[in-house]
């Protein structure tokens, strides 16, 4: 009886450990904030403020701020920002330590308010020195991945919060830049892959297969997914067949026509789909049949 009771008690513990292992597999790097030294930048763009697919980074506005010992918060009123057209945007604050030598953590939230729409972008663990800063294990639109912001003029506020062991003075520079959208490349021959995963809705007569459901962005800030599309025609395939692929999510909405080639009893096509960081719903329509999959891209 005691052995059975012990197994029942430990079962939830093992389940929790399994969930933690899965999360660590997708996020192997520590999530602690960067370190700031005198005159250095502590942000994801510290070494190169215009790095990656969000280049060029536009310096939107800069402000100096005094961080008092303990916990604090201050709201900075920024100048209005004008988007002449709807855009996929990423915001990145840079923090420069001007004076002081204390341990600290700094996070921020950008609030945009327009005549029709309003947006809020959380920016956890913007900078840290001597303290660990932990954040949610998910991509944040507008910070980790592009956010679609509609055309218009927006008033802006930056809500800064911190925890510090002493008084510090910092300069915060907020940059914004336009993110990449999806790209699709036609491959001349079906590629090889360790395994193929079918899209939801695939059958023996028609299918879409992908070489993985999650990937990490490379140096170009894009992740690549190999796709195989085919339709079986019992009487033999002739001519060409039209299909389409739609990508939606992460501030990206793209639609691509697909022309499938006739080969024996099949119409088929091979493609390389490239996506920036985000979570995407990908739909391939074949003869009014919609096949879907959810693809995830983690930041580099």
C-alpha positions as CSV (number, residue, x, y, z in Angstrom):
1,X,0.0,0.0,0.0
2,X,2.9,2.4,0.8
3,X,4.6,1.7,-2.5
4,X,1.4,2.4,-4.4
5,X,0.9,5.6,-2.5
6,X,4.5,6.7,-3.2
7,X,4.0,6.2,-7.0
8,X,0.8,8.2,-7.0
9,X,2.5,11.1,-5.2
10,X,5.6,11.1,-7.4
11,X,3.7,10.9,-10.8
12,X,2.8,14.6,-10.9
13,X,6.5,15.4,-10.1
14,X,7.7,13.4,-13.0
15,X,5.2,15.0,-15.3
16,X,6.3,18.5,-14.3
17,X,10.0,17.5,-14.9
18,X,9.1,16.2,-18.3
19,X,7.4,19.5,-19.2
20,X,10.5,21.4,-18.0
21,X,12.7,19.3,-20.1
22,X,10.6,20.1,-23.2
23,X,10.8,23.8,-22.6
24,X,14.6,23.7,-22.1
25,X,14.9,21.8,-25.4
26,X,13.3,24.7,-27.2
27,X,15.1,27.4,-25.2
28,X,18.6,26.1,-24.5
29,X,20.1,29.6,-23.8
30,X,19.7,31.1,-20.3
31,X,17.1,33.8,-20.2
32,X,19.0,36.0,-17.8
33,X,19.5,39.6,-18.9
34,X,22.8,40.9,-20.4
35,X,25.4,42.7,-18.4
36,X,26.0,46.5,-18.5
37,X,29.3,48.1,-17.8
38,X,30.2,51.8,-17.8
39,X,29.4,53.2,-21.2
40,X,28.4,49.9,-22.7
41,X,25.1,48.8,-24.2
42,X,23.1,46.1,-22.5
43,X,20.5,44.9,-25.1
44,X,20.1,42.3,-27.9
45,X,21.6,44.9,-30.3
46,X,24.5,45.8,-28.0
47,X,27.3,44.9,-30.5
48,X,25.5,46.2,-33.6
49,X,22.3,48.3,-33.1
50,X,21.2,47.6,-36.7
51,X,21.8,43.9,-36.6
52,X,19.8,41.3,-38.4
53,X,16.6,41.2,-40.4
54,X,15.3,44.3,-38.6
55,X,17.9,46.5,-40.2
56,X,18.1,49.4,-40.7
57,X,17.3,50.4,-37.1
58,X,15.9,53.8,-36.8
59,X,16.8,55.7,-33.7
60,X,13.4,56.9,-32.6
61,X,14.1,58.8,-29.4
62,X,16.6,59.0,-26.6
63,X,16.1,60.0,-22.9
64,X,18.2,60.0,-19.7
65,X,16.8,58.4,-16.6
66,X,17.9,58.1,-12.9
67,X,17.3,54.7,-11.3
68,X,16.8,55.0,-7.6
69,X,17.7,52.2,-5.2
70,X,15.0,49.6,-4.7
71,X,12.1,49.1,-7.1
72,X,10.8,52.0,-9.2
73,X,8.8,53.0,-12.3
74,X,8.7,56.0,-14.5
75,X,6.7,56.9,-17.6
76,X,8.5,58.7,-20.4
77,X,6.5,60.7,-22.8
78,X,7.9,60.3,-26.3
79,X,7.3,62.2,-29.5
80,X,4.6,61.0,-31.9
81,X,5.6,58.3,-34.4
82,X,4.1,58.2,-37.9
83,X,3.7,55.1,-40.1
84,X,2.9,56.2,-43.6
85,X,1.7,52.6,-44.3
86,X,0.8,49.5,-42.4
87,X,4.1,47.9,-41.4
88,X,5.6,44.9,-39.6
89,X,7.6,46.6,-36.8
90,X,10.1,45.6,-34.2
91,X,11.1,47.9,-31.3
92,X,14.4,47.5,-29.5
93,X,15.5,49.8,-26.6
94,X,19.2,50.2,-26.0
95,X,20.4,51.1,-22.4
96,X,23.7,52.9,-21.8
97,X,25.0,53.2,-18.3
98,X,26.2,56.8,-17.7
99,X,27.1,56.7,-14.0
100,X,26.8,54.5,-10.9
101,X,28.0,51.0,-10.1
102,X,25.1,49.0,-8.8
103,X,23.4,45.8,-9.6
104,X,20.1,46.3,-11.5
105,X,17.4,44.9,-13.7
106,X,15.4,47.1,-16.2
107,X,12.3,46.3,-18.2
108,X,10.0,48.5,-20.2
109,X,6.6,48.6,-21.9
110,X,5.9,50.8,-25.0
111,X,2.4,52.1,-25.3
112,X,1.2,53.5,-28.7
113,X,-2.1,55.2,-29.0
114,X,-3.7,56.2,-32.3
115,X,-7.0,57.6,-33.4
116,X,-8.3,54.2,-34.3
117,X,-6.0,51.5,-32.9
118,X,-3.7,51.3,-29.8
119,X,-0.8,48.9,-29.2
120,X,1.3,47.7,-26.2
121,X,4.7,46.1,-26.6
122,X,6.2,44.4,-23.5
123,X,10.0,44.5,-23.3
124,X,11.2,42.4,-20.4
125,X,14.8,42.1,-19.3
126,X,16.0,45.0,-21.5
127,X,19.2,45.3,-19.4
128,X,20.6,43.7,-16.3
129,X,23.9,43.9,-14.4
130,X,24.7,41.6,-11.5
131,X,21.2,40.2,-11.3
132,X,19.3,37.5,-13.2
133,X,16.3,38.6,-15.1
134,X,13.7,35.9,-16.1
135,X,11.1,36.4,-18.7
136,X,8.2,34.4,-20.3
137,X,9.3,31.6,-22.7
138,X,7.3,32.9,-25.7
139,X,7.9,35.3,-28.6
140,X,6.6,38.8,-27.9
141,X,5.1,40.6,-30.9
142,X,6.8,43.9,-31.5
143,X,9.9,42.9,-29.4
144,X,11.0,39.4,-30.4
145,X,9.1,39.2,-33.6
146,X,7.4,41.7,-36.0
147,X,4.1,43.2,-35.0
148,X,1.7,44.5,-37.7
149,X,0.9,48.2,-36.9
150,X,-1.7,49.9,-39.1
151,X,-1.0,53.1,-40.9
152,X,-1.4,56.2,-38.8
153,X,0.1,58.7,-36.3
154,X,0.6,57.4,-32.7
155,X,1.4,59.1,-29.5
156,X,3.9,57.1,-27.5
157,X,4.9,56.5,-23.9
158,X,7.6,54.3,-22.6
159,X,6.9,52.8,-19.1
160,X,10.2,51.9,-17.5
161,X,10.4,49.7,-14.4
162,X,13.5,48.6,-12.5
163,X,15.1,47.0,-9.5
164,X,18.4,48.4,-8.3
165,X,20.8,48.0,-5.4
166,X,21.8,51.7,-5.7
167,X,21.4,54.9,-7.6
168,X,22.2,54.8,-11.3
169,X,21.9,57.1,-14.3
170,X,21.2,55.6,-17.7
171,X,20.4,56.7,-21.2
172,X,17.6,54.8,-23.1
173,X,17.5,54.9,-26.9
174,X,14.4,53.4,-28.5
175,X,14.9,52.0,-32.0
176,X,12.3,50.7,-34.4
177,X,12.7,48.9,-37.6
178,X,10.8,46.9,-40.2
179,X,10.8,43.1,-40.0
180,X,11.2,40.7,-42.9
181,X,8.2,38.9,-44.4
182,X,7.9,35.3,-45.5
183,X,9.8,34.1,-48.6
184,X,9.2,31.1,-50.8
185,X,11.7,29.5,-53.1
186,X,10.9,26.8,-55.7
187,X,13.3,23.8,-55.5
188,X,14.1,21.9,-58.8
189,X,14.0,18.5,-57.1
190,X,12.4,17.0,-54.0
191,X,14.9,17.6,-51.1
192,X,16.0,15.0,-48.5
193,X,15.1,15.3,-44.9
194,X,15.5,13.1,-41.8
195,X,11.8,12.9,-41.5
196,X,8.6,14.3,-43.1
197,X,5.6,15.5,-41.1
198,X,2.3,15.7,-42.9
199,X,0.1,18.8,-42.7
200,X,-3.3,18.4,-41.1
201,X,-5.8,17.2,-43.6
202,X,-3.3,15.2,-45.7
203,X,-4.5,11.9,-47.2
204,X,-3.2,9.2,-49.5
205,X,-4.5,11.1,-52.5
206,X,-3.1,14.6,-51.7
207,X,-0.6,15.8,-49.1
208,X,1.8,18.5,-47.9
209,X,4.8,17.4,-45.9
210,X,7.3,19.6,-44.0
211,X,10.7,18.6,-42.6
212,X,9.9,20.0,-39.1
213,X,7.4,22.1,-37.1
214,X,9.9,24.3,-35.3
215,X,13.3,25.8,-36.1
216,X,15.6,28.6,-35.0
217,X,16.5,31.6,-37.2
218,X,19.9,31.7,-38.8
219,X,22.3,34.6,-39.4
220,X,19.8,36.2,-41.9
221,X,17.2,36.1,-39.1
222,X,15.1,33.6,-41.1
223,X,14.4,29.9,-40.6
224,X,13.9,27.5,-43.5
225,X,11.3,24.8,-43.9
226,X,11.4,22.2,-46.7
227,X,7.9,21.5,-48.2
228,X,6.7,18.7,-50.4
229,X,3.3,19.0,-52.1
230,X,1.7,16.3,-54.2
231,X,-1.6,15.2,-55.6
232,X,-2.3,11.7,-57.0
233,X,-4.3,11.5,-60.2
234,X,-5.5,8.0,-61.0
235,X,-5.7,8.6,-64.8
236,X,-2.3,10.3,-65.0
237,X,-1.4,13.9,-64.5
238,X,-1.2,16.2,-67.5
239,X,-0.4,19.9,-67.9
240,X,-0.1,21.9,-64.7
241,X,-2.2,22.4,-61.5
242,X,-2.7,25.6,-59.6
243,X,-2.5,25.7,-55.8
244,X,-1.7,28.4,-53.2
245,X,0.1,28.7,-49.9
246,X,-0.9,31.2,-47.3
247,X,1.2,32.3,-44.2
248,X,-0.4,34.1,-41.4
249,X,1.0,35.1,-38.0
250,X,3.8,37.1,-36.3
251,X,2.7,40.2,-38.1
252,X,3.1,38.5,-41.4
253,X,0.3,37.8,-43.9
254,X,1.6,36.4,-47.3
255,X,0.0,34.4,-50.0
256,X,2.0,32.6,-52.8
257,X,0.7,30.8,-55.9
258,X,2.0,27.3,-56.3
259,X,2.4,25.6,-59.7
260,X,2.6,21.9,-59.4
261,X,4.4,19.9,-62.1
262,X,3.0,16.8,-63.7
263,X,5.2,13.7,-63.1
264,X,3.6,10.3,-63.8
265,X,0.4,9.9,-61.9
266,X,1.2,12.9,-59.7
267,X,1.2,16.7,-59.6
268,X,4.1,17.7,-57.3
269,X,6.2,20.5,-56.1
270,X,9.1,21.1,-53.8
271,X,9.6,24.4,-52.0
272,X,11.8,26.2,-49.3
273,X,9.7,28.4,-47.1
274,X,11.6,31.0,-45.1
275,X,10.1,32.7,-42.0
276,X,11.2,35.3,-39.4
277,X,10.8,34.6,-35.7
278,X,7.1,34.0,-34.8
279,X,4.3,31.4,-34.7
280,X,2.6,30.9,-38.1
281,X,-0.4,29.2,-39.5
282,X,0.5,27.8,-42.9
283,X,-2.3,26.7,-45.2
284,X,-1.9,25.0,-48.6
285,X,-5.0,24.8,-50.7
286,X,-5.3,22.0,-53.2
287,X,-8.5,21.6,-55.3
288,X,-10.4,23.5,-52.6
289,X,-8.9,21.2,-49.9
290,X,-7.1,23.2,-47.2
291,X,-4.1,21.5,-45.5
292,X,-2.7,23.3,-42.5
293,X,0.2,23.2,-40.1
294,X,1.6,25.5,-37.3
295,X,5.2,26.4,-37.7
296,X,7.3,28.0,-35.0
297,X,10.5,30.0,-35.5
298,X,12.7,30.9,-32.5
299,X,15.0,34.0,-32.4
300,X,18.7,33.4,-33.3
